[in-house]
């Protein structure tokens, strides 16, 4: 099993942790560039899954430790709450409008 929280080990120095965040951001940028350059069947698969998995693991581990991150700022939390409500409402409307859906 692959440990995607390698950037968040307990007792790690802050400078090393910051370097790992920078590496993950660079990997995300490289993955974005790869999606533009690779042909269609390959541009949205593994090339983006690994950097996003590392980013999610890093930010989740920082959140568990109580560190401040960009994704934990007030505007990002507000945006996340708004998008959850928006997607919930869109899904509810789609279910109600479907033939034989919950509303009929």
VEXKOLBA-423567 format. One record per atom (N, C-alpha, C): y, z, x. Coordinates in steps of 0.1 Angstrom, whole numbers, padded with zeros to 4 digits, always signed. Atoms other than C-alpha are relative to their C-alpha. Example, Ala and Ser with C-alpha at 12.3 -4.5 7.8 and 13.67 -1.06 7.14 Angstrom:
// VEXKOLBA-423567
-0012+0000+0009/-0045+0078+0123/+0012+0000+0009/-0011+0000-0009/-0011+0071+0137/+0011+0008-0008/
// end
This chain:
// VEXKOLBA-423567
-0012+0000+0008/+0000+0000+0000/+0012+0000+0009/-0013+0001-0008/+0035-0009+0013/+0009+0011-0005/-0010-0010+0004/+0060+0019+0014/+0014-0006+0001/-0013+0006+0000/+0093+0005+0003/+0011+0009+0002/-0011-0010-0001/+0112+0037+0007/+0001+0004+0015/-0001-0003-0015/+0111+0035+0046/+0014+0003+0004/-0013-0002-0004/+0148+0037+0047/+0005+0014-0004/-0005-0013+0006/+0149+0072+0031/-0009+0011+0003/+0009-0011-0004/+0127+0095+0051/+0008+0013+0001/-0007-0012-0002/+0136+0132+0050/+0004+0004+0014/-0004-0004-0014/+0155+0145+0080/+0005-0011+0008/-0005+0012-0007/+0167+0110+0090/+0015+0002+0002/-0014+0000-0003/+0201+0108+0107/+0007-0010-0009/-0008+0008+0009/+0229+0093+0086/+0002-0014+0006/-0003+0013-0006/+0237+0066+0112/-0012-0010-0002/+0012+0008+0001/+0201+0053+0111/-0002-0005-0015/+0001+0004+0014/+0202+0053+0073/+0010-0011-0004/-0010+0010+0003/+0234+0034+0072/-0004-0014+0006/+0005+0012-0006/+0219+0008+0096/-0010-0007-0009/+0010+0006+0008/+0190+0003+0073/+0006-0006-0013/-0007+0006+0012/+0213-0002+0043/+0006-0014+0004/-0006+0013-0004/+0231-0029+0063/-0010-0010+0002/+0011+0009-0001/+0198-0045+0072/-0004-0005-0013/+0005+0004+0013/+0188-0046+0036/+0011-0009-0007/-0011+0009+0006/+0222-0061+0025/-0001-0014+0007/+0002+0013-0007/+0217-0088+0052/-0012-0007-0004/+0012+0007+0005/+0182-0095+0040/+0002-0006-0014/-0003+0005+0014/+0195-0099+0004/+0009-0013+0002/-0008+0012-0002/+0221-0124+0017/-0008-0011+0005/+0009+0010-0006/+0195-0142+0037/-0009-0006-0012/+0008+0005+0012/+0173-0144+0005/+0008-0008-0009/-0009+0009+0009/+0202-0158-0015/+0001-0013+0006/-0001+0013-0007/+0207-0185+0011/-0013-0007-0001/+0013+0007+0001/+0170-0192+0011/-0003-0006-0014/+0002+0006+0014/+0170-0197-0027/+0008-0013-0001/-0007+0012+0001/+0196-0224-0022/-0006-0011+0008/+0005+0010-0009/+0178-0242+0006/-0015-0004-0003/+0014+0003+0002/+0141-0240-0005/-0002-0008-0012/+0003+0008+0012/+0125-0264-0030/-0003+0009-0012/+0001-0007+0013/+0120-0254-0066/-0012+0010-0001/+0010-0010+0003/+0086-0237-0067/+0001+0012+0009/+0000-0011-0010/+0094-0215-0037/+0013+0008+0000/-0013-0006-0002/+0130-0206-0041/+0002+0014-0007/-0002-0013+0007/+0126-0176-0065/-0012+0009+0000/+0012-0008+0001/+0094-0160-0056/+0001+0011+0011/+0002-0011-0010/+0085-0139-0025/+0013+0002+0008/-0011-0001-0008/+0117-0147-0007/+0011+0009-0005/-0009-0010+0006/+0137-0126-0031/-0007+0013-0004/+0006-0012+0004/+0111-0101-0041/+0000+0011+0011/+0001-0010-0011/+0108-0083-0007/+0014+0006+0002/-0013-0007-0001/+0146-0077-0002/+0004+0008-0012/-0004-0008+0012/+0151-0066-0038/-0008+0012-0001/+0009-0012+0000/+0121-0043-0035/+0005+0011+0010/-0006-0009-0010/+0136-0028-0003/+0013+0007-0005/-0013-0005+0005/+0170-0024-0019/-0002+0010-0011/+0003-0010+0010/+0156-0007-0050/-0005+0013+0005/+0005-0012-0006/+0136+0017-0030/+0010+0008+0008/-0010-0007-0008/+0165+0025-0007/+0010+0008-0009/-0010-0006+0009/+0190+0032-0035/-0006+0010-0008/+0006-0010+0008/+0165+0051-0056/-0003+0013+0009/+0002-0012-0009/+0156+0074-0026/+0013+0007+0003/-0013-0006-0002/+0193+0080-0019/+0004+0007-0013/-0003-0006+0013/+0198+0088-0056/-0008+0013-0002/+0008-0012+0001/+0170+0113-0055/+0005+0011+0009/-0006-0010-0009/+0185+0130-0025/+0014+0005-0003/-0014-0004+0004/+0219+0132-0042/+0011-0006+0008/-0010+0006-0008/+0237+0109-0019/+0008-0010-0009/-0008+0009+0007/+0266+0088-0031/-0003-0015+0004/+0002+0014-0003/+0259+0050-0033/+0009-0008-0009/-0008+0009+0008/+0277+0020-0047/-0005+0000-0014/+0006+0001+0013/+0252+0019-0076/+0002+0012-0008/-0002-0013+0007/+0259+0055-0085/+0015+0003-0003/-0014-0002+0004/+0297+0051-0089/+0002-0001-0015/-0003+0000+0015/+0313+0056-0123/+0000-0014-0006/+0000+0013+0006/+0320+0019-0129/-0014-0006-0002/+0014+0006+0001/+0284+0009-0121/-0009+0007-0010/+0008-0007+0010/+0269+0036-0142/+0005-0004-0014/-0005+0005+0013/+0292+0026-0171/-0005-0014-0003/+0005+0014+0002/+0282-0010-0167/-0015+0000-0003/+0014-0001+0003/+0245-0001-0166/-0002+0005-0014/+0002-0005+0013/+0248+0019-0198/+0004-0010-0010/-0004+0011+0009/+0267-0009-0215/-0010-0011-0001/+0009+0011+0001/+0242-0035-0205/-0013+0004-0006/+0012-0005+0007/+0213-0013-0217/+0002-0001-0015/-0003+0001+0014/+0230-0011-0251/+0000-0015-0005/-0001+0014+0004/+0237-0048-0251/-0013-0007-0001/+0013+0005+0000/+0202-0058-0242/-0009+0005-0012/+0008-0006+0011/+0187-0034-0267/+0004-0006-0014/-0005+0007+0012/+0209-0049-0295/-0005-0014-0001/+0005+0014+0000/+0200-0084-0285/-0015-0001-0003/+0014+0000+0003/+0163-0076-0285/-0003+0004-0015/+0002-0004+0014/+0166-0059-0319/+0003-0011-0009/-0004+0012+0008/+0184-0089-0334/-0011-0011+0001/+0010+0010-0001/+0158-0112-0320/-0013+0003-0008/+0011-0004+0007/+0130-0092-0335/+0002-0001-0015/-0003+0001+0014/+0147-0091-0369/+0001-0014-0005/-0002+0014+0004/+0154-0128-0369/-0014-0008+0002/+0013+0007-0002/+0118-0138-0358/-0008-0002-0013/+0009+0002+0012/+0095-0153-0385/-0011+0011+0000/+0010-0011+0002/+0074-0124-0398/+0004+0012+0009/-0004-0011-0009/+0095-0100-0377/+0001+0013-0008/-0001-0014+0006/+0103-0064-0384/+0009+0001-0012/-0010+0000+0011/+0131-0072-0408/-0005-0006-0013/+0004+0007+0012/+0110-0091-0433/-0013+0005-0006/
// end
